[in-house]
Amino acid sequence: MSGPERSTLAGVPQISLTSVVRQATDADASEIARICTAAYRDAYRNVLPPGYIERSVTAFYNEPRVADDIAPSLPDWFGYQVVEEGGRILGAAGGGMTGPTTGELSLIYLASETRGRGLGTLLLKHVTDQIRAAGGTEMWVSVFLGDSAGIGFYRARGFQPKQTVRAAMSRVDDHIRSLRMLRELR
Ligand SMILES: CC(C)(COP(=O)(O)OP(=O)(O)OC[C@H]1O[C@@H](n2cnc3c(N)ncnc32)[C@H](O)[C@@H]1OP(=O)(O)O)[C@@H](O)C(=O)NCCC(=O)NCCS
């Protein structure tokens, strides 16, 4: 192959650019809100009821809420992290500490056309490093039961399923459950 073209995705040539993960700034809020809202709807279309999806994106990924959550609130929130290529944001993640040695990955969302290229792994590594630096020896993540893609991703990266719990934002009548997955940090 000649030149900077690296691969084709859905028939569109992809230029090889360096992926950078960094702490988000206030200027990133609208793009994070847009990507997380679109990725959430896309990822869970066949997993969750439409009402639950809209309730969740309205609560968590509206732009003012994301803007409020950009900055860290230590120790429980490290602030939004973003992955970008060539100045374009492609995904976001975030986590924090829930105890002196226990970390939580709260979210990872990627623009759908950028999945399967290792960007989720890059974001996961970044939040893992933050948890380690804060003294974490284990980290947890919640994945919706039925989200085989999310569960497959975390399994591939060393998380083990531990228990099921009622999902955040679930009402008594919709019975939406999350799988809690654990990875020891050694
Ligand atoms: C899940 C998500 C974060 C993964 O990021 P990604 O960049 O697509 O994944 P990567 O390219 O880094 O893949 C990492 C590993 O996960 C595995 N993986 C990815 N998607 C998978 C799937 N659907 N089923 C099984 N394994 C999967 C890959 O095989 C890879 O393992 P390998 O390198 O050992 O082969 C991303 O696809 C996404 O945003 N999905 C929608 C939102 C979501 O489901 N988030 C998770 C809940 S918060």
The ligand as a Gaussian input file, in Angstrom:
#p B3LYP/6-31G(d) Opt

LIG

0 1
 C      -17.854000      -1.233000      23.094000
 C      -16.873000      -0.218000      22.487000
 C      -16.505000       0.825000      23.529000
 C      -15.602000      -1.029000      22.073000
 O      -14.663000      -0.157000      21.487000
 P      -13.983000      -0.559000      20.097000
 O      -12.977000       0.485000      19.761000
 O      -15.049000      -0.829000      19.099000
 O      -13.256000      -1.922000      20.491000
 P      -11.755000      -2.323000      20.167000
 O      -11.500000      -2.174000      18.713000
 O      -10.843000      -1.600000      21.094000
 O      -11.839000      -3.880000      20.520000
 C      -11.298000      -4.365000      21.716000
 C      -11.598000      -5.828000      21.874000
 O      -12.987000      -6.040000      22.121000
 C      -13.469000      -7.047000      21.267000
 N      -14.797000      -6.678000      20.852000
 C      -15.200000      -5.498000      20.350000
 N      -16.511000      -5.552000      20.043000
 C      -16.915000      -6.821000      20.357000
 C      -18.128000      -7.536000      20.235000
 N      -19.204000      -6.975000      19.668000
 N      -18.203000      -8.810000      20.664000
 C      -17.106000      -9.424000      21.157000
 N      -15.910000      -8.817000      21.279000
 C      -15.818000      -7.530000      20.878000
 C      -12.547000      -7.046000      20.067000
 O      -12.511000      -8.347000      19.505000
 C      -11.216000      -6.653000      20.653000
 O      -10.528000      -7.749000      21.165000
 P       -9.156000      -8.281000      20.485000
 O       -8.347000      -7.058000      20.148000
 O       -8.568000      -9.094000      21.572000
 O       -9.631000      -9.013000      19.290000
 C      -17.450000       0.475000      21.219000
 O      -17.690000      -0.471000      20.217000
 C      -18.715000       1.261000      21.481000
 O      -18.697000       2.457000      21.725000
 N      -19.881000       0.598000      21.441000
 C      -21.149000       1.245000      21.704000
 C      -21.316000       1.632000      23.147000
 C      -21.112000       0.515000      24.133000
 O      -21.559000      -0.604000      23.948000
 N      -20.386000       0.816000      25.203000
 C      -20.099000      -0.180000      26.233000
 C      -20.959000       0.017000      27.447000
 S      -20.486000       1.496000      28.339000

